[in-house]
Amino acid sequence: MRNTLFMPVFAMLSLISTATLAGAEQFGTAEQARAMLDRAVTALKSDEATALRAFSDPNNKQFHDRDLYVSCFNTADGKFTAFPGPGMIGIDVRSFRLGDDPIGQRAFDAIQSTPEGAVATMDYNFPKSGKPALKQSLETRIGDQGCGVAYYKESVEDSTPTGSISKIKGVAKGSK
């Protein structure tokens, strides 16, 4: 009798822990975002045109992993040169807003004042599973391209933009 009660409880606990692990794996981490940005820098330095096409290809798993993806814009005019959806190419990043947060302008400004070889971080609130959450974008300049990868940092209680921008030295292994 004990075995017949134990098996359904064990099966239920296994199901709950599997569901919890699966839920945790649906979003990328800071380390994975940074690794993707490093791969993007290397690809851009090798062959910019090929890299931008690869970044825009949603089937390219090297630059698209769950909620992580590379997007780039031209540092002179702000127009997207790479984005996972082809409809965004040529749209000015500065025109994007999240509610009252001029996130596109903030991203453009962060890249303008970031020297090549450094990474700027920008925090903002963005929904995660239907709830407000804090996201961080890692952005860098490679030649005339401003590129970034964003990941969820944590859930937050309100949806007020943080407006935070900071800089980190060094982009990719082997960068100048």
C-alpha positions as CSV (number, residue, x, y, z in Angstrom):
1,M,0.0,0.0,0.0
2,R,2.8,2.4,0.8
3,N,4.3,1.9,-2.7
4,T,1.0,2.6,-4.4
5,L,0.8,6.0,-2.5
6,F,4.5,6.8,-3.0
7,M,4.5,6.4,-6.8
8,P,1.9,9.1,-7.6
9,V,3.5,11.5,-5.1
10,F,7.0,10.9,-6.6
11,A,5.6,11.3,-10.2
12,M,3.9,14.6,-9.2
13,L,7.1,15.9,-7.6
14,S,9.2,14.9,-10.7
15,L,6.7,16.7,-12.9
16,I,6.8,19.9,-10.8
17,S,10.6,20.0,-10.7
18,T,10.8,19.4,-14.5
19,A,8.3,22.1,-15.1
20,T,10.2,24.5,-12.9
21,L,13.5,23.7,-14.6
22,A,11.9,24.1,-18.1
23,G,10.5,27.5,-17.1
24,A,13.9,28.6,-15.8
25,E,15.6,27.6,-19.1
26,Q,13.3,29.6,-21.4
27,F,15.2,32.8,-20.8
28,G,18.9,33.5,-21.4
29,T,21.3,34.6,-18.7
30,A,23.7,37.5,-18.5
31,E,26.6,35.2,-19.3
32,Q,24.9,33.8,-22.3
33,A,24.0,37.3,-23.5
34,R,27.6,38.4,-23.1
35,A,28.9,35.3,-25.0
36,M,26.5,36.0,-27.8
37,L,27.6,39.7,-28.0
38,D,31.3,38.5,-28.1
39,R,30.4,36.1,-31.0
40,A,28.7,39.0,-32.8
41,V,31.8,41.3,-32.4
42,T,34.0,38.5,-33.8
43,A,31.6,37.9,-36.7
44,L,31.4,41.7,-37.5
45,K,35.1,42.1,-37.5
46,S,35.5,39.1,-39.8
47,D,32.8,40.0,-42.4
48,E,30.3,42.7,-41.6
49,A,27.8,42.0,-44.4
50,T,27.7,38.2,-43.7
51,A,27.4,38.9,-40.0
52,L,24.5,41.3,-40.3
53,R,22.6,38.8,-42.5
54,A,23.3,36.1,-39.9
55,F,22.1,38.3,-37.0
56,S,18.8,38.9,-38.9
57,D,18.2,35.2,-39.6
58,P,16.0,33.9,-36.8
59,N,17.0,30.3,-37.7
60,N,20.7,31.1,-36.9
61,K,21.0,29.6,-33.4
62,Q,24.4,31.2,-32.9
63,F,22.7,34.6,-32.8
64,H,19.2,33.6,-31.7
65,D,18.8,31.6,-28.5
66,R,15.4,31.7,-26.7
67,D,14.8,35.3,-25.8
68,L,18.4,36.4,-26.7
69,Y,19.2,37.8,-30.1
70,V,21.6,40.3,-31.7
71,S,20.3,43.6,-33.1
72,C,22.4,46.3,-34.7
73,F,22.0,49.8,-36.0
74,N,24.2,52.3,-38.0
75,T,25.8,54.7,-35.5
76,A,25.5,57.6,-38.0
77,D,21.8,57.5,-38.9
78,G,20.4,55.1,-36.2
79,K,18.8,52.8,-38.8
80,F,18.6,49.1,-37.9
81,T,21.0,47.0,-40.0
82,A,20.2,43.7,-38.2
83,F,17.1,42.5,-36.3
84,P,15.5,39.2,-36.0
85,G,12.4,40.4,-37.9
86,P,13.1,41.7,-41.4
87,G,10.5,44.4,-41.1
88,M,12.7,46.4,-38.7
89,I,15.7,46.8,-41.1
90,G,16.0,50.5,-42.0
91,I,13.8,51.7,-39.2
92,D,15.4,54.4,-36.9
93,V,16.2,53.0,-33.5
94,R,15.6,56.4,-32.0
95,S,11.9,56.2,-32.8
96,F,11.3,53.3,-30.3
97,R,9.6,54.0,-27.0
98,L,8.4,51.7,-24.2
99,G,5.6,53.8,-22.7
100,D,7.3,57.1,-21.7
101,D,10.8,55.6,-21.9
102,P,12.6,56.7,-25.1
103,I,14.5,53.5,-25.1
104,G,15.6,53.8,-28.7
105,Q,17.1,57.2,-28.2
106,R,18.8,56.0,-25.0
107,A,20.4,53.1,-26.9
108,F,21.5,55.4,-29.7
109,D,23.0,57.9,-27.2
110,A,24.8,55.1,-25.2
111,I,26.5,53.9,-28.3
112,Q,27.5,57.4,-29.4
113,S,29.5,57.9,-26.2
114,T,30.9,54.4,-26.0
115,P,34.3,53.9,-27.4
116,E,34.9,50.8,-29.6
117,G,36.0,47.9,-27.4
118,A,33.8,48.9,-24.5
119,V,30.3,47.7,-23.5
120,A,27.5,50.0,-22.3
121,T,24.7,48.5,-20.3
122,M,21.2,49.9,-20.3
123,D,18.5,48.8,-17.9
124,Y,14.8,49.1,-18.8
125,N,11.5,47.5,-17.8
126,F,9.9,45.1,-20.3
127,P,7.2,42.4,-19.8
128,K,8.3,38.9,-18.9
129,S,5.6,36.2,-19.0
130,G,3.0,39.0,-18.9
131,K,4.5,40.7,-15.8
132,P,6.9,43.7,-15.5
133,A,10.5,42.7,-15.4
134,L,13.9,44.3,-15.5
135,K,15.9,43.8,-18.6
136,Q,19.5,44.8,-19.4
137,S,20.9,45.5,-22.8
138,L,24.6,44.9,-23.4
139,E,25.7,47.3,-26.2
140,T,28.9,47.9,-28.0
141,R,30.3,49.7,-31.1
142,I,32.0,47.8,-33.8
143,G,33.1,50.2,-36.6
144,D,30.0,52.0,-37.7
145,Q,27.7,49.5,-36.1
146,G,26.0,49.7,-32.6
147,C,25.0,46.2,-31.6
148,G,23.4,44.7,-28.5
149,V,21.9,41.7,-26.8
150,A,19.4,42.0,-24.0
151,Y,18.5,39.6,-21.2
152,Y,16.1,39.6,-18.3
153,K,17.8,40.5,-15.0
154,E,14.9,40.0,-12.6
155,S,11.2,40.6,-12.1
156,V,10.1,44.0,-10.8
157,E,6.9,45.2,-9.1
158,D,6.3,48.3,-11.2
159,S,6.9,49.3,-14.8
160,T,8.8,52.6,-14.2
161,P,11.8,52.8,-16.6
162,T,15.1,52.8,-14.7
163,G,16.9,55.0,-17.2
164,S,20.3,53.5,-16.1
165,I,23.2,53.4,-18.4
166,S,26.7,52.3,-17.4
167,K,29.9,51.2,-19.2
168,I,32.0,48.1,-19.0
169,K,35.5,47.9,-20.4
170,G,36.4,45.3,-22.9
171,V,34.1,43.6,-25.4
172,A,35.4,40.3,-26.8
173,K,38.3,38.1,-26.4
174,G,41.0,39.4,-28.7
175,S,39.4,42.9,-29.2
176,K,41.7,45.9,-29.6
